[in-house]
Amino acid sequence: MHNFIPPSRFFPYLTWTEIEAMPDKENVVIIQPAGAIEQHGPHLPIIVDSAIGMGVLGKALEKLDASIPAYAMPSLYYGKSNEHWHFPGTITLSTETLSAMLMEVGDSLYRSGFRKLVFMNSHGGQPQVMQMVARDLHIKYSDLMVFPLFTWRVPHITKELLTPKEAQLGMHAGDAETSIILALLPDQVKMERAIAEYPPEQPEGSLLTPEGKLPFAWATRDLSKSGVIGDATTATREKGLQILESVSDGWVMAIKDIYAFRQPQSDREC
């Protein structure tokens, strides 16, 4: 049931009495992974985002100092994936459903006495949902510290392992994701089907991009016929092992920061 997570760090393996008696509960770090079940081209399984989140988190919790109390919740495997729903196999929740699930997880953990909650999101289609729910939970419970984090935003070396074009334009099912799945679930990767496909270029001089500071709305089929946005053909397991080590090291740093974090308190009265 714990998948890649060390059993001693898997929240559902605790009893209610262990949770009730947990010391310094306000600083225990609870991590809710959130992924997706969505197409990742003809060569990768649809569990990619969820597998990456659990794989990275499991490796990070293995490395984390035993004196830091941190626990992984079961992954939320389904996410807001409607940008991919033209491809068979994609399962998507609405924004409203995903938000309600996250809010109610937060409510439940708050009732149990926890005050530090991490949303560890591994799907690029839903960071805004995580951010809005995190803010709403903190407004609802002023002493609840919520961290809406994206798995790939911690310090890591991944871009150093990619070509300049892939580092700039690779977005989905390309080199990085294929490599890390080769490290985590090698038997589920069909490299003979791997392809390279990049999105159509915008007119020269345009400031608009699918992602970035000035984005436009898009569905995956607008950018790719195969569902791949990047170059999967250059992926290797060796590269994936390096990525896994580096990203999980970044998560060890992040969890340590969260454990030591104290919510800022201004002197203003309002």
N, C-alpha and C positions, 0 to 999 in steps of 0.2 A: 504493500500500500504506500510506502514512503518513497518509492521510485529512486531518484538520485539523492534524496535527502538523507543525511545520517539519522538513524532511528532515534537517537537521543535528542535530536533537534526538531523532531516532527511533532507539531502541536497536538494532533489528534491522538497520539499515543499516551498523552498525559491523562490522569484521572482527574475528576472534579475536585477531589480532596487535595491532590498535589497542586492544582491551580489555585485553590483557595489559600493554601499555606505558603505559596511562593513568596519569598522575601523580595523587598524593593520592587514590587510589581509595577510601580509607576515608570520604572526605567527599563523594564524588560522590552526588548524589541520584537514585535510581532510582524512578520513579513507575509503579505498576501500576494503570491504570484498571480499574474493575469496574462493569459496568452490568447490564442485563437485556434480555431480549426478551419483552415482556409487553404485554397490552392496555392502551391508553390512550384508551378511549372510541371513539366512532364517527368521530372527526375526525382523530385522530393516528395515525401509524404505530407499530408495536410496537417500534421501535428507539429510542424517545424517551430512555430513561435512558442508554443507551450513547452516543447522539449528543451529549447534553448534556455528559457527562464528557469526551469527546474534543474537543468544540468549545471548552469552557472551558479545558481543559488546553492545547490548541493555541494559543489566544489568549494565555494566560499565558506560555507558552514563547517566543512571539514578542516579548513585552514584556520578558522577563527579561534582565538584564545578561549579556552574552556571557561575562563572567569567572566566572560561577557555573556549574559543571558539573552539568547536570541532563538526564536522558533519560527519554522516555516509552516504556514497553513497549506492545506491542499490547494492545488492550482485551480483557478477558474479557467477551465479549458476553452469555453466559448467566449467570444468577444464581439465587438462591433466590427463586422467584416463585410458590410454591404458593398464596399468598393470592388470586392472579388466575387459577388454572388452570380455573375454571368458564367462562372466556371463551376461545373458540377462538383459536389462534395463540400463546398463551402457552407458552413453553418454560421449564421449571424444572429446576434441579439440586437435589439433596438437600443438607441441611446438611453431611452427611458428604463428599459429592463436592466441594462448593465448598471446604470446609476443606482437603481433601487437595490440591486444585489449588494453593491459595494457599501451603500449607506447602511443597510441592515447588518452586514458583517461588522461595520464600525460600531453600530449600536450595541451589538452583542458583546463585542470585546470590551467596550467601555463599561457595560454592566458587570463584567467579570473583573474589573479593576485595572485593566491595562490602559496606558496613556501614551504609548508610542506605537504607531501603526504605519507600516510602509506598504504602499501599493507598488509592487515591482512589475511594471508593465513591459512585455516583450513584443507587443504588436503595434506597428507604426500608425495604425488607423484609429487609435483611441487614447493618446496621451491627454488630449483636451478633456475627455470625460473624467479621467483620473484627477486632473487638476481641479475641475469644478467640484467633484465630490469631496476631495480633500478639503477645499475651502469651506464647503457647506458643513462638513463634519466638525471642523474647528470652530465655525461660528456657532454651531449647535452646542458643542461642549468646549468651552474656552480653554480647559486644561488638557484637551486631547491634542497631541502633536501628531500631525499626519504628513507623510512625505510621499508625494506622487512622483516616483522616479522611473526613468526609462532604462531598461537593462543595459543598453549600449552607451549611456551617457557618462558612466564612470570612467576614470582614466584607463586607457588601454592602448595597445600598439597595433590594432587591427589595420588601420590605414597604411601603416608602414609595410604591410605584407601584400598590398594590392597595387595594381597598376594605377597610374594617375587617372586614367579614364574611369576605371572601376571605382576608385575612391570618390570621384566627383559625381558619377551618374548611376552607380549600382545602388539599387533601392530594394530589390525583392528577389529572393531565390538566386542571387548571384554568387560570387566567389566566397564572400564571408559566411553567409548562411549555409551554403553547401559544404564548405570546409568544416564548420563546427558540427554539422549533423554527421559528417563522415567520422568525426571524433566521438560523437555521442551515440549514434544509431547507424553504424556503418552498413548493416545488413538491409537497411531501409532506403538506401540511396541507389539509384539506377544511373550511374555515371555515363553509360552508353547512350542515354537519352538527353544528357546535358547539352544545352545550347547557350549561345550568347545573343541577347536581344536588348537593344537600348531604345529609349523613347524617341519619337520624332523630335528633331531639333526645332527650337523656337527661332523666329526670324532674327537675323544678326542685330545685335544691339538691344534686344528685348530684355527687360528687367524681370520678366515673369518666368517662373519655374514651377514644376509640380510640387516641389518642397523648397523651403527656404524662407527668406524674409518677405518676398512678394509672391505668394503661391496662388494658383488657380485650382478650382475644384476639378476632380477627375475621377473616373472609374478606371480600373486596371485595363479593361479592353480598349480604352482610349490610347493607352501607352504601349500595349503589348498584345500580340496575337497568342503567344505561348503562355503568358502569365509570368514569364521571367523578365525582370528589368535589371539587367546586368550580364555578367559573363560567368556562367557556371562551369565552363569547360576548364578553367584554370585552377579549380579547387583541388585541394589535397588534404588527406587526413593529417599529415604532419603540420600543415598550416593551421588546421582546425584545433589541434592540440595546443599550439602556441596561443591561439586566440582564446581558447577556454581558460588557459592558465592566466593570461593577462587580464581578461575581463573579470574573472573570479577574484584576482588580486585587488582589482578596483573595488569590488563589492565588499571585500574584507575592510578596506579603508572606509567605505561609506557606512557600514554597520557600526564600526568603532566610533565614527563621528556622531551617528544617531544616538548611540548609547550615552555619549557624553553631552548631548545637546540639551540645552535649556531654552524654553520658549522665551523670546525677548519680551521684556516688560518695560514699557515707557513710563515716564513720570506723569503723563497727562491723565487727567480724570475726565472720562466721557461716558 
